[in-house]
């Protein structure tokens, strides 16, 4: 096995870094401190992502016919690592390029592709995902927001919660129930709902993390055409699993964690605070956690590059990424707590805030551990 990068990969990474160095403004650390889901960063993305698109760094992994460059899975990963290492200037648009767009390519109608993919490829689209509900968080199969069929329309009633980007999004990737609760996940559909549809109300939820990150979204007799449905009724669970696998691999937060750790260690050395054996040991443990997450993600990317579909390995990588986040944050809090103020080290604050919710976003860590136990560690059943 060769774990090193090819010359082409190194050149590609250097090009991405050069672009970021030239295009990110001097005030970027102040914008980034609020996190990728914040209002500030999402608005910034509407100016920055078109520049990425023009330079070929927004959707290079997409097919050329859809605005991409037929790039490799490894170039897609390198791009994600470099974006997250500097605080994810794509903001909420990382969802478009990593999982909403590819999901539409695979399951969308031609009309849906024509409508939604070009704005994503141009860097001009903000989406939100209507998954969690007050009584259905990680257990999506118990969701209660209903979509009743009325001729050529669905009528939607219900509530979503913890919805990132909802106040700025144009479209919601919405999960709804089309049958009885007893039918579980077999009676769930996905609707692509314009957020300016009458009957939709968005309320911001005050939070310690970011500005305008999360919201409640209320649907009251919201009418949308049946043509907004993605796939067929009852197919949603298959589509969701495909989408979430792409989402979990598409958030290489270990790159940000590793960068933050490197800065903190460098500062400790400059202050002659890195000679203590305990400090060095803890830094090593945090670095090892980042490396473990990186290599588990690389395994998934290798599968994708070979045309294979990742399974429960995505949950393993997700849990490892959360562990890396927490290891770096714990190290920082123990040995350089001043970074949490954001006054001395503003570029570190976003990591501190986002690490708080790292184990909840994209599926709670506990749920990921359940999936690992059920799908990855399951032993053959039979006589003992």
ChimeraX attribute file (.defattr): number of C-alpha atoms within 10 A of each C-alpha:
attribute: neighborCount
match mode: 1-to-1
recipient: residues
	/A:1	3
	/A:2	5
	/A:3	7
	/A:4	8
	/A:5	10
	/A:6	10
	/A:7	9
	/A:8	10
	/A:9	15
	/A:10	13
	/A:11	12
	/A:12	15
	/A:13	18
	/A:14	14
	/A:15	14
	/A:16	18
	/A:17	16
	/A:18	11
	/A:19	15
	/A:20	16
	/A:21	12
	/A:22	8
	/A:23	13
	/A:24	13
	/A:25	10
	/A:26	9
	/A:27	8
	/A:28	16
	/A:29	19
	/A:30	16
	/A:31	22
	/A:32	26
	/A:33	25
	/A:34	26
	/A:35	25
	/A:36	28
	/A:37	23
	/A:38	23
	/A:39	24
	/A:40	20
	/A:41	26
	/A:42	25
	/A:43	15
	/A:44	18
	/A:45	25
	/A:46	20
	/A:47	13
	/A:48	19
	/A:49	24
	/A:50	20
	/A:51	17
	/A:52	21
	/A:53	19
	/A:54	12
	/A:55	12
	/A:56	16
	/A:57	21
	/A:58	28
	/A:59	27
	/A:60	22
	/A:61	23
	/A:62	22
	/A:63	14
	/A:64	12
	/A:65	8
	/A:66	17
	/A:67	20
	/A:68	17
	/A:69	15
	/A:70	14
	/A:71	14
	/A:72	16
	/A:73	20
	/A:74	17
	/A:75	18
	/A:76	20
	/A:77	20
	/A:78	18
	/A:79	24
	/A:80	23
	/A:81	22
	/A:82	19
	/A:83	23
	/A:84	23
	/A:85	19
	/A:86	20
	/A:87	26
	/A:88	23
	/A:89	25
	/A:90	28
	/A:91	27
	/A:92	27
	/A:93	27
	/A:94	27
	/A:95	22
	/A:96	26
	/A:97	24
	/A:98	24
	/A:99	20
	/A:100	23
	/A:101	22
	/A:102	20
	/A:103	19
	/A:104	20
	/A:105	17
	/A:106	12
	/A:107	15
	/A:108	18
	/A:109	16
	/A:110	10
	/A:111	10
	/A:112	17
	/A:113	16
	/A:114	12
	/A:115	11
	/A:116	18
	/A:117	20
	/A:118	15
	/A:119	15
	/A:120	26
	/A:121	26
	/A:122	18
	/A:123	25
	/A:124	16
	/A:125	21
	/A:126	25
	/A:127	26
	/A:128	24
	/A:129	20
	/A:130	26
	/A:131	24
	/A:132	23
	/A:133	22
	/A:134	12
	/A:135	14
	/A:136	16
	/A:137	18
	/A:138	20
	/A:139	14
	/A:140	19
	/A:141	18
	/A:142	19
	/A:143	25
	/A:144	23
	/A:145	24
	/A:146	23
	/A:147	25
	/A:148	17
	/A:149	15
	/A:150	12
	/A:151	8
	/A:152	10
	/A:153	17
	/A:154	22
	/A:155	17
	/A:156	24
	/A:157	20
	/A:158	19
	/A:159	23
	/A:160	25
	/A:161	23
	/A:162	21
	/A:163	23
	/A:164	24
	/A:165	26
	/A:166	28
	/A:167	22
	/A:168	18
	/A:169	18
	/A:170	16
	/A:171	21
	/A:172	21
	/A:173	19
	/A:174	19
	/A:175	26
	/A:176	24
	/A:177	28
	/A:178	22
	/A:179	19
	/A:180	12
	/A:181	16
	/A:182	10
	/A:183	14
	/A:184	15
	/A:185	19
	/A:186	19
	/A:187	19
	/A:188	29
	/A:189	25
	/A:190	27
	/A:191	26
	/A:192	22
	/A:193	22
	/A:194	16
	/A:195	20
	/A:196	11
	/A:197	14
	/A:198	13
	/A:199	14
	/A:200	19
	/A:201	16
	/A:202	19
	/A:203	15
	/A:204	19
	/A:205	15
	/A:206	12
	/A:207	11
	/A:208	11
	/A:209	20
	/A:210	21
	/A:211	17
	/A:212	22
	/A:213	26
	/A:214	24
	/A:215	20
	/A:216	21
	/A:217	22
	/A:218	19
	/A:219	20
	/A:220	15
	/A:221	17
	/A:222	18
	/A:223	21
	/A:224	22
	/A:225	16
	/A:226	16
	/A:227	15
	/A:228	19
	/A:229	23
	/A:230	22
	/A:231	19
	/A:232	12
	/A:233	18
	/A:234	19
	/A:235	17
	/A:236	23
	/A:237	19
	/A:238	12
	/A:239	19
	/A:240	17
	/A:241	12
	/A:242	18
	/A:243	19
	/A:244	19
	/A:245	21
	/A:246	21
	/A:247	21
	/A:248	22
	/A:249	25
	/A:250	22
	/A:251	22
	/A:252	25
	/A:253	29
	/A:254	27
	/A:255	25
	/A:256	25
	/A:257	29
	/A:258	22
	/A:259	18
	/A:260	23
	/A:261	24
	/A:262	15
	/A:263	15
	/A:264	22
	/A:265	21
	/A:266	14
	/A:267	14
	/A:268	16
	/A:269	12
	/A:270	10
	/A:271	9
	/A:272	10
	/A:273	15
	/A:274	18
	/A:275	10
	/A:276	9
	/A:277	9
	/A:278	10
	/A:279	17
	/A:280	14
	/A:281	11
	/A:282	18
	/A:283	22
	/A:284	13
	/A:285	16
	/A:286	25
	/A:287	19
	/A:288	15
	/A:289	23
	/A:290	27
	/A:291	18
	/A:292	18
	/A:293	24
	/A:294	21
	/A:295	14
	/A:296	21
	/A:297	27
	/A:298	17
	/A:299	15
	/A:300	23
	/A:301	22
	/A:302	15
	/A:303	15
	/A:304	16
	/A:305	13
	/A:306	10
	/A:307	10
	/A:308	11
	/A:309	12
	/A:310	18
	/A:311	16
	/A:312	17
	/A:313	18
	/A:314	23
	/A:315	27
	/A:316	21
	/A:317	24
	/A:318	29
	/A:319	24
	/A:320	23
	/A:321	30
	/A:322	25
	/A:323	22
	/A:324	29
	/A:325	30
	/A:326	21
	/A:327	22
	/A:328	30
	/A:329	24
	/A:330	17
	/A:331	19
	/A:332	23
	/A:333	13
	/A:334	12
	/A:335	17
	/A:336	16
	/A:337	12
	/A:338	13
	/A:339	18
	/A:340	20
	/A:341	12
	/A:342	16
	/A:343	12
	/A:344	11
	/A:345	15
	/A:346	18
	/A:347	23
	/A:348	27
	/A:349	23
	/A:350	23
	/A:351	25
	/A:352	26
	/A:353	18
	/A:354	21
	/A:355	23
	/A:356	16
	/A:357	13
	/A:358	21
	/A:359	21
	/A:360	15
	/A:361	15
	/A:362	16
	/A:363	20
	/A:364	19
	/A:365	21
	/A:366	13
	/A:367	16
	/A:368	21
	/A:369	17
	/A:370	14
	/A:371	18
	/A:372	19
	/A:373	13
	/A:374	12
	/A:375	14
	/A:376	15
	/A:377	11
	/A:378	10
	/A:379	9
	/A:380	6
	/A:381	6
	/A:382	5
	/A:383	4
	/A:384	3
